[in-house]
């Protein structure tokens, strides 16, 4: 198992922040992890699992051993009366996998097209877009314990999915006696993920952007491929391409409030964008709150708020020869935004990316 030293990470994070990994190993299978655990030089060493780097902010060089997940593979593993069960290696590009499922005739992931990152990172964040979340299509996953080298399987309940949340984002408790009882942050590396895609497929619409596309096209019964195309068009119009301008997608979670809190905000800000949820709470559009505070287009150093979507922070620098935004600048900007939104609306925005 080859461990590379002093590896530049600029190409491995979509913010294009300049940083280095002190040591990096490319993981293509569970055998690679087991080889590292058996190597006296690396057994017991702190590790940092890196997927597509689309949800991280690097604030300096990474000292733990970076495990760059590159597990390949896409296949149909089972078929039931109601579902196709498809599996992808954790290192597969998420959008490419979504495209592949549609090419094979397995609909269900089209609303989540163009979400950046890898398949392995998708359950960690419980990714979602346009009314569909990963948990709605999830079947199971295989992961490897980074302390013992044992491979284990988790179902949806064991992943403890929440809004942009899962068991993989929480540290383990010392009294945990099983993987279900443990938080798995820094404890596990996801190898493969399986999805149950519905044979009795129905379009998930209801978001204004998709309703607008339906009205413009005159298509009232869109296919999965049409929804996929619409989602790609909408996202490309609103969100910057990380290959062109460094970013980590939506930087803040959409906050949820009680109906009473929402009514109070509406009384002061009648135009606030909000969505009622099934449990009676109300989701507010974080991008609208940030825009209302005047942040769109503003910058701190080389870190800025994207002109077309206030929810996205970007690296305005060229990103060459060490130029561009630092992780410190990104976090300074994020904290300033959080402060102004809290002062105006009484809401503390939570950031989505992992700060390293």
N, C-alpha and C positions, 0 to 999 in steps of 0.2 A: 504494500500500500504506500504510494508516494505522497509525502506531505511537502507541499511547496512552502517556501519561506518568503516573507515580505512581498505579498501579492497585492498589487494595486486593485482597489475595489470600486473604482469609479465606473467601470463598465458593468459592475454587478449590482448597482443600485440605481433605480430609475430617477432619483433626484440628481444623479451625476455629481455627487459630493466626492471630493478627493479625500481618500483615506486608504490605509493599508491594513491587510490582515497579517499579523505576525506569523501565522501558520495557517494553511488552508489544505483541506483534503476533499477531493471530488468523490461523492458517494453515488455509485450506480446500482448498488444492491445491498442487501443486509450483510452479505459476506464482507463488504468493505468496512462496515461499522464493526463487525466482529473482529476483523483483523486489527483495527485500531485499538480496540479494547484489550486485545491479546499482546499488544506491543508495549513493553515496559516504558518506552519513552512517552507514550500518550495515555496509557491506562490511568484513569482517575483525573485526567486533565479537564479543566473547565471547557465547555464547548458552546458554540453559537451556531444554530441551524440557520442556513441561508437558502432561500428558494429563489424567486425571481427578483428579490430586492425591491419590490414595488410598494412595500409598506413599512419601510424603515427610514430613519433619519440618523446618519452617522455623525456623531459629534467629536470623533477622534479615531485614532487607529484602534483596531479590534484586537485585544490581547488574548481572549480565549481562542482555542482551536476552532476555526470556521469549517463547518461541515456543509459544503456546497452540494445541495441535493440535485442529482442528475439522473434519477431512476427513470428509465424509459418505458414505453409500452402503452398500447391502446387496444382493447379487445372487448368483444361481447362474451361475458362469462356465464350467463344463464338467461333463461326466458321462461316467464310464467304466463298464466292466462291474462294477467293485467299489466305486466311490465317486461321491458327489456332491462337486464342488469348489465351495465357496461363498466369497465374498469380502466383506469389510467394510472401510469406510473407517476410518482410525486414530482418528478422533474419535467413532466410535459407542460408546455405552455397552455394556460387555461383557455385562451381564445381559440387557439388551434384545435384543442380538444372539443370545444363547443361546435366549431365548424365541422369537425370530423363526425360527430354524432348526427348532425343533420344530413351530411353527405351519405351516411349509412341508413338514413330513414328512421332515426330514433329521436323524436322531438322531446322538448321539455326544458332544455337549458337556454333556449334562444333569447330570453329576456336578459340573460347574464352575459351576452356577447360583449367582447372588447373590454371586460374587466382585466386589468393587467395582473401579471403574476403567474405562478405555477399552480398546477392541480393540488400539489401537496399543501400549499399555503391556504387553499380555499376553505377547508374545514376549520382551520385555526381561527380565521376571521369570520366564519359563517358568512361568506360574501353574499351579496344580493343586489338586485337592481330591478326597477320597474315591476314591483309587486311579486317577485319570486326570490326566495332565499335558498341558499344551498341546502339547508335542512329540509326543505320541501321535496327535494329530489334525492336525498342522501340514503344510501343503503348500509354501507359499512366501510371500515378502513382497516388496513394493516399498518402497524407501527412497530418500531424496535425500541426497547428500553436501553437508554444510553449508559446505564450503570451495569446491567447484567447481560446485555446482548440478546435477550429473549424477544422473539417476535410475538405480538399479541394482536387481537382483533377487537375493535369496538363497534357497537351499533350506535344508532342516533341517541338513544337515552344516555348511554355511557359517555357520549361526547358533550353532554350538558350544554347544548346550543342555546344561545341567547342572541340578542341584537348585537351583531358584530362581536360575538363572544363565544367561547367554548372552554372545555377543560384544559386545552393547551395554552390558555392565556393566564392560568392561575397556578401559583406555586403549590407544591404538595404539602400536606399536613403530616406532621411527624407520626401521628397515630394511624395513618392510613394503612390498611391491610390488603388492599387490592387496587387494581388500576381504576376501578369505578370510584373508590374512595379518595383517590389521589388527584391533586392538581398535577398536570403533566408538563407545566412550563419548565423548559430546560431539562426535562427528564426523558422525553421521547422524540423520535424522528419518524415522521410519517413516510411510509414507503409506497403505498398504493391506496387509491380511493375508488369505491364503487358507488354507482348511482342507479336508482330504480326509475326508469323513464316510462311514462304512462302510454299504454297502447290506446286507451280512450282519451286521446289528447284534446284539451280545450285551450283556446288562446287566453292568456292572462293579459287583460287590457286595463283600462281604468285610470291610467296616468295621463295627464294632460298632453304630454308630448306624443304619446301613441294615439290618443284620440284625435289629435290634430293631423297626424299622418293618415289616419283612416278617412278623415273628412277631405283632405287634400286629394287622396287617391281615389275616393269613391268606393273603396273596398270595405265591405261590412263584415266579411267572413275571412279574415286574413289567415294564410297558412303560417306554419312555424317559420318557414324561410322568409316570408314577407316581414314578420315581426323581427326576425334576426336582422334583416336589411334595414328596417326602420330604426332599431336600437343602435346599430352601427352608425347610421347617418346622424342621429341625434347626439350620440356621444362624441363623434368627430367634430360636430359643429360647436359643442359646448366645452369639450375638454382638450387640453393640449396633448399632442403626441409626445410621450417621453423620449422618443428618438430625436425629436426636434428641440424640445424645451424640457429640461429636467423637472420632474414633479413626482409626487406619490399619490396622485388621484385625490379623492376627497380627504381633506386633512382633519375634518371634525365630524363627529357623529351628530346626526339629527337628534336633538334632545326631545324627550317625552315629558309632558307636564299633565297635571290634572285638568279636568274641564274648567274648574274654578280659576286655576292659574291662567289658562288660555283665555277665558272670558276677560280677565283683568288686563291681559296684554292687548286683546282686541279693542277694549275700551280706550286704550291709549294709542294703539297702532292698528287701525281698522284693516289695513292691507296685509297684515302678517299672513304668510303662507302656512297653512296647517292642514293636517290630515287626521281625521278621527280613526282610532284603532279599535279592533274587536273587543279589547278588554275595557273599553270606556275611556282610556287615556287618549291624549292628543299628541301627535308628532309634529314638531315645528321644523321648518326648513332652515337649517343652520346657515346656508348660503344667503338666505334673505336677511337674517339677523345681522350677519357680517356686513352685507351690502348696505343695510340701513344705518350702520355705524360709520359708513363712508370709507371702508377699507379697500374697495375694488380698485386695482391699479396701483396701490401704495406699495412702498418698499422699505426694507431695513437692510442696508448694504446691498448685496446682490440677491437677497431673498425678497420675493414680491408676492402680491395677491393677483391672481390671474384676472385679466380685464374682462373676460367673458363669463367667468364663474367664480364668485367670491369664496366658494368652498375649497378651492384649489390653490395651494401655495406653490410657487415655481422658483427655479434657479435661473435668474436672469443672466448669469455669467456665461461666457463662452465655454467654460468647462475644459479649457486646454491650458497646459503649462501651469497647472495649479490654480488657475483663475476660477471665478464662479463663487457661488454662495458656500459658506461654511455651515456645518450643522448648528453651530452657535447662533448664526444669523437667522436661520430658519426658526429655531426655538424662541429667540428673542421676539421675532415677529408674531409667532403663534401666541406667546404669552400676552403681548400687547393687545392682540385681537380678543383673547379671552377676557382680559380686564375690561375692555370697553363694552363688550356685549353684556358682561355681568353688571356693570354700572348702569347701563341703560335698561336692560330687561330683567335683571335679577336671575339670570340663567348662566350657569357655568358650563361652557362648552367642553366636551371631552375630546382630546385628540385621538385619531385613529392609528397613525403609524407607531411602530415601536421605536423608542429612542435608545440608541446604542452608544 
